[in-house]
Amino acid sequence: MSLGTLDRNPPPFFRQGPSALTKLIFGAALAVFLMAADTRFEVVTLLRATIATALHPVQQAMLVPVEVGELAVEYAKGLTHATEQLEQAQRRLASQAEFIARVGPLEAENTRLRTLLGLQPRIAVHSQAAEVLYEASDPFSRRVVLDRGATHGIALASPVVNDEGVLGQVTRLYPLTAEVTLLTDRQAAIPVLNPRTQQRSVAFGDAGTGRMELRFMAANADVQVDDLLVTSGLDGIYPPALPVARVAGIERRGEAGFARIDLLPVASIDGVRHVLVLEPLVRQLPVPPESLDGEAQARPGPVQAAGRRPRSAP
């Protein structure tokens, strides 16, 4: 065999194209070119949209198991939460039914006793609903503005409550709006009663901490943490037995004559939109007989109104 007939080409195994470095440089340059061209001329936007549209059904099909699993977990959590809420509602309903069963005879007995003693029946508190428009911008006070004013029958010093308890009282009145000072304001004060001990005191606001303080209480006063304080009803403003605050902490100092009692308001203004404005209690109380007697004495009689009678001629 002659040497000219021999195949001088390397076998396929030894055949090599461009080097790896060349391929890397070419791929990097192509990627940079495509990114620059897409950013400046948006040449591949149509291609990208076409590929995304084609792959959308595939993506949705692949997400189905994940969504089914998430829905199953959420359903299980929701079912557990609903079961717990149902049990709590049933327990509250049972306790309220028991409470109502006790309150009915007590109310009837209270009515009979008040009739027997000749006392006035309890006053029905008039109220009207209002909505919180906004909170005052003063950082050193806690006040809100309601969408009801003097033209709607709101009066100064009207208590403002919600479903939790007392929020504050109206301190400024305008024709269409009213400004409410909250109990946590530093200038707010409210007479309270401890139903456990029947001890009366005054709670003051503390705008810096958002809490309240029970001042001028003796260091050995019978006050316990978690005691509920309600309105006493003796100030002529707030109806009695409205929840005000709970005792959050007590600091008794041996060298001081008074104890420092920290209170946590029962009603929170955060997130409250709708409230009830109550008519001040003093506007519904009967007029004392002394006031009527004083008015009768101050009112001029027929002879006084006519003046002195002239003396008759001799």
Secondary structure per residue as TSV (DSSP state, phi and psi in degrees):
chain	resnum	aa	ss	phi	psi
A	1	M	-	360.0	130.4
A	2	S	-	-76.2	157.5
A	3	L	G	-70.9	-19.7
A	4	G	G	-73.2	-20.8
A	5	T	G	-83.9	-6.4
A	6	L	S	-75.0	140.6
A	7	D	-	-80.9	110.9
A	8	R	-	-87.1	-4.4
A	9	N	S	-72.7	143.5
A	10	P	-	-70.2	149.5
A	11	P	-	-60.2	161.0
A	12	P	G	-56.5	-31.4
A	13	F	G	-63.2	-32.4
A	14	F	G	-97.6	-1.0
A	15	R	-	-75.6	132.7
A	16	Q	-	-132.5	139.1
A	17	G	-	-87.8	-144.8
A	18	P	S	-64.1	154.9
A	19	S	-	-68.9	164.5
A	20	A	H	-63.1	-37.5
A	21	L	H	-64.9	-37.8
A	22	T	H	-65.3	-43.4
A	23	K	H	-62.4	-40.0
A	24	L	H	-63.7	-45.0
A	25	I	H	-63.9	-41.8
A	26	F	H	-65.1	-43.7
A	27	G	H	-64.4	-41.2
A	28	A	H	-65.4	-42.6
A	29	A	H	-63.9	-40.5
A	30	L	H	-64.7	-40.0
A	31	A	H	-64.9	-43.2
A	32	V	H	-64.1	-40.4
A	33	F	H	-63.4	-44.4
A	34	L	H	-66.0	-39.0
A	35	M	H	-66.0	-43.5
A	36	A	H	-65.6	-42.2
A	37	A	H	-65.7	-37.7
A	38	D	H	-69.9	-38.0
A	39	T	H	-68.7	-40.3
A	40	R	H	-90.2	-42.4
A	41	F	H	-112.5	-7.9
A	42	E	-	52.9	51.4
A	43	V	-	-79.9	-23.8
A	44	V	S	-108.1	10.9
A	45	T	H	-62.2	-45.2
A	46	L	H	-63.6	-41.0
A	47	L	H	-64.5	-42.3
A	48	R	H	-63.2	-43.2
A	49	A	H	-64.4	-38.8
A	50	T	H	-64.9	-45.0
A	51	I	H	-64.6	-41.6
A	52	A	H	-63.7	-38.6
A	53	T	H	-67.1	-39.0
A	54	A	H	-68.8	-34.2
A	55	L	H	-88.4	-8.8
A	56	H	H	-59.4	-47.2
A	57	P	H	-60.0	-35.8
A	58	V	H	-66.1	-43.1
A	59	Q	H	-62.3	-43.3
A	60	Q	H	-62.6	-40.6
A	61	A	H	-65.1	-35.9
A	62	M	H	-75.1	-24.4
A	63	L	H	-83.4	-12.9
A	64	V	H	-58.2	-49.3
A	65	P	H	-60.3	-37.9
A	66	V	H	-64.9	-45.4
A	67	E	H	-64.9	-38.8
A	68	V	H	-62.4	-42.1
A	69	G	H	-64.2	-43.2
A	70	E	H	-63.8	-41.6
A	71	L	H	-63.6	-37.5
A	72	A	H	-65.7	-41.4
A	73	V	H	-66.2	-44.5
A	74	E	H	-63.6	-38.2
A	75	Y	H	-64.3	-41.7
A	76	A	H	-65.2	-42.8
A	77	K	H	-64.8	-43.8
A	78	G	H	-62.6	-39.5
A	79	L	H	-65.7	-40.7
A	80	T	H	-65.1	-44.0
A	81	H	H	-63.9	-41.9
A	82	A	H	-64.6	-38.0
A	83	T	H	-64.0	-42.7
A	84	E	H	-64.6	-42.5
A	85	Q	H	-62.9	-38.7
A	86	L	H	-64.2	-42.4
A	87	E	H	-64.5	-42.5
A	88	Q	H	-64.0	-40.9
A	89	A	H	-64.0	-39.3
A	90	Q	H	-65.6	-39.8
A	91	R	H	-65.8	-42.9
A	92	R	H	-63.4	-39.8
A	93	L	H	-63.5	-40.8
A	94	A	H	-65.2	-42.8
A	95	S	H	-66.4	-38.9
A	96	Q	H	-67.5	-37.3
A	97	A	H	-63.4	-40.8
A	98	E	H	-65.1	-41.4
A	99	F	H	-64.4	-42.9
A	100	I	H	-63.8	-38.4
A	101	A	H	-62.9	-32.0
A	102	R	H	-81.9	-32.4
A	103	V	H	-71.1	-37.1
A	104	G	H	-54.2	-56.8
A	105	P	H	-62.1	-34.4
A	106	L	H	-66.2	-40.4
A	107	E	H	-63.7	-43.0
A	108	A	H	-63.5	-42.2
A	109	E	H	-64.9	-39.5
A	110	N	H	-62.8	-41.4
A	111	T	H	-63.7	-42.5
A	112	R	H	-64.1	-42.5
A	113	L	H	-65.7	-41.5
A	114	R	H	-65.6	-36.7
A	115	T	H	-67.0	-40.9
A	116	L	H	-64.4	-38.7
A	117	L	H	-85.3	-4.3
A	118	G	T	74.7	25.3
A	119	L	-	-86.8	157.6
A	120	Q	-	-71.1	144.6
A	121	P	-	-66.1	158.0
A	122	R	-	-61.6	143.8
A	123	I	-	-81.3	133.1
A	124	A	-	-81.7	122.3
A	125	V	-	-82.4	125.6
A	126	H	-	-86.0	144.0
A	127	S	E	-148.0	163.1
A	128	Q	E	-146.9	148.5
A	129	A	E	-79.3	149.0
A	130	A	E	-146.3	162.3
A	131	E	E	-120.6	140.4
A	132	V	E	-78.2	120.3
A	133	L	E	-81.5	-52.5
A	134	Y	E	-163.7	168.8
A	135	E	E	-100.7	141.2
A	136	A	-	-60.2	144.7
A	137	S	-	-82.5	-5.6
A	138	D	-	-69.0	117.9
A	139	P	T	-72.7	-13.1
A	140	F	T	-98.2	9.0
A	141	S	-	-142.4	162.3
A	142	R	-	-121.6	98.2
A	143	R	E	-140.2	150.8
A	144	V	E	-131.0	160.5
A	145	V	E	-115.3	132.1
A	146	L	E	-102.6	161.8
A	147	D	S	-91.7	22.1
A	148	R	-	-126.4	143.7
A	149	G	-	-139.5	-155.3
A	150	A	G	-64.8	-33.5
A	151	T	G	-68.8	-17.2
A	152	H	G	-96.5	3.9
A	153	G	T	93.5	8.6
A	154	I	-	-74.6	139.0
A	155	A	-	-116.4	156.7
A	156	L	T	-62.1	147.3
A	157	A	T	70.2	14.0
A	158	S	-	-68.9	129.6
A	159	P	E	-67.7	145.7
A	160	V	E	-121.5	125.6
A	161	V	E	-133.2	167.1
A	162	N	-	-134.2	-165.6
A	163	D	S	-70.1	-10.5
A	164	E	S	-96.8	-37.2
A	165	G	S	166.8	-157.1
A	166	V	E	-78.7	135.0
A	167	L	E	-101.8	-39.5
A	168	G	E	168.8	-153.9
A	169	Q	E	-149.2	157.5
A	170	V	E	-73.0	124.2
A	171	T	E	-115.6	-19.9
A	172	R	E	-135.8	134.8
A	173	L	E	-123.7	132.1
A	174	Y	-	-124.7	168.3
A	175	P	S	-58.2	-39.8
A	176	L	S	-115.9	-9.9
A	177	T	-	-136.6	167.6
A	178	A	E	-143.7	140.8
A	179	E	E	-102.0	128.7
A	180	V	E	-110.9	126.6
A	181	T	E	-89.9	121.0
A	182	L	E	-75.9	162.1
A	183	L	T	-65.4	-24.4
A	184	T	T	-83.6	-1.0
A	185	D	S	-68.7	148.2
A	186	R	T	-68.1	-19.8
A	187	Q	T	-97.3	3.7
A	188	A	-	-89.6	143.8
A	189	A	E	-148.8	142.5
A	190	I	E	-145.3	131.3
A	191	P	E	-69.9	133.0
A	192	V	E	-128.6	164.2
A	193	L	E	-135.1	136.2
A	194	N	E	-93.1	105.6
A	195	P	T	-61.0	-25.1
A	196	R	T	-70.0	-38.9
A	197	T	T	-113.3	-6.5
A	198	Q	T	59.4	30.2
A	199	Q	E	-97.0	131.9
A	200	R	E	-99.0	149.1
A	201	S	E	-161.2	-172.0
A	202	V	E	-128.1	131.4
A	203	A	E	-104.2	134.9
A	204	F	E	-115.2	149.9
A	205	G	E	-83.8	160.1
A	206	D	E	-140.5	95.7
A	207	A	T	-65.9	-26.1
A	208	G	T	-67.1	-37.8
A	209	T	T	-102.4	-10.5
A	210	G	T	73.6	18.2
A	211	R	E	-122.6	-166.2
A	212	M	E	-132.8	169.0
A	213	E	E	-139.3	137.6
A	214	L	E	-97.8	106.9
A	215	R	E	-98.6	164.7
A	216	F	E	58.3	37.9
A	217	M	E	-105.1	134.5
A	218	A	E	-61.3	151.2
A	219	A	T	-63.1	-27.4
A	220	N	T	-101.3	20.6
A	221	A	-	-67.0	148.5
A	222	D	-	-81.1	82.9
A	223	V	-	-130.9	132.9
A	224	Q	-	-123.1	154.1
A	225	V	T	-63.1	139.6
A	226	D	T	79.1	9.9
A	227	D	-	-67.4	136.3
A	228	L	E	-91.4	128.5
A	229	L	E	-106.5	134.3
A	230	V	E	-123.8	168.2
A	231	T	E	-68.5	140.3
A	232	S	-	-81.8	-27.2
A	233	G	S	78.8	8.1
A	234	L	-	-97.2	-0.8
A	235	D	S	-91.5	-7.4
A	236	G	S	76.7	9.5
A	237	I	S	-116.4	-59.9
A	238	Y	S	-91.1	135.0
A	239	P	-	-63.7	153.3
A	240	P	T	-72.6	158.3
A	241	A	T	69.7	24.1
A	242	L	-	-88.9	130.8
A	243	P	E	-61.8	135.3
A	244	V	E	-117.1	-58.3
A	245	A	E	-159.3	168.0
A	246	R	E	-119.9	148.1
A	247	V	E	-73.0	119.2
A	248	A	E	-99.6	-27.9
A	249	G	E	-163.7	148.7
A	250	I	E	-130.8	129.2
A	251	E	E	-121.2	110.6
A	252	R	-	-104.7	121.4
A	253	R	-	-110.1	132.3
A	254	G	S	-68.0	-34.9
A	255	E	S	-81.4	-15.0
A	256	A	S	-100.0	148.1
A	257	G	S	-82.4	-16.7
A	258	F	E	-118.7	153.2
A	259	A	E	-96.2	147.9
A	260	R	E	-95.2	113.7
A	261	I	E	-116.7	117.8
A	262	D	E	-94.1	133.3
A	263	L	E	-118.3	146.1
A	264	L	E	-113.5	117.3
A	265	P	E	-58.9	141.7
A	266	V	S	-71.9	-41.6
A	267	A	S	-95.5	129.9
A	268	S	-	-105.4	137.0
A	269	I	-	-81.8	-16.6
A	270	D	T	-65.0	121.0
A	271	G	T	82.7	0.9
A	272	V	-	-80.9	129.7
A	273	R	-	-115.4	-34.9
A	274	H	E	-120.7	135.3
A	275	V	E	-135.4	172.4
A	276	L	E	-116.0	131.5
A	277	V	E	-103.6	116.4
A	278	L	E	-91.8	150.2
A	279	E	-	-75.2	135.0
A	280	P	-	-54.9	141.2
A	281	L	G	-63.5	-31.1
A	282	V	G	-66.8	-24.8
A	283	R	G	-78.0	-11.8
A	284	Q	T	-110.1	-6.2
A	285	L	S	-75.0	147.6
A	286	P	-	-67.5	148.9
A	287	V	-	-70.8	129.2
A	288	P	-	-62.0	147.0
A	289	P	H	-60.4	-32.9
A	290	E	H	-60.5	-38.9
A	291	S	H	-66.0	-38.8
A	292	L	H	-65.2	-40.6
A	293	D	H	-65.1	-39.6
A	294	G	H	-64.6	-40.8
A	295	E	H	-65.6	-38.3
A	296	A	H	-66.1	-37.3
A	297	Q	H	-72.1	-34.7
A	298	A	H	-74.7	-26.4
A	299	R	S	-74.0	127.5
A	300	P	-	-67.8	140.8
A	301	G	-	-81.9	-178.4
A	302	P	H	-63.3	-40.1
A	303	V	H	-70.0	-41.7
A	304	Q	H	-66.0	-37.7
A	305	A	H	-67.0	-33.3
A	306	A	H	-82.5	-14.3
A	307	G	-	89.0	-177.0
A	308	R	-	-74.5	145.2
A	309	R	-	-76.5	134.7
A	310	P	-	-66.6	147.3
A	311	R	-	-70.2	141.9
A	312	S	-	-74.8	149.4
A	313	A	-	-68.0	140.8
A	314	P	-	-64.9	360.0
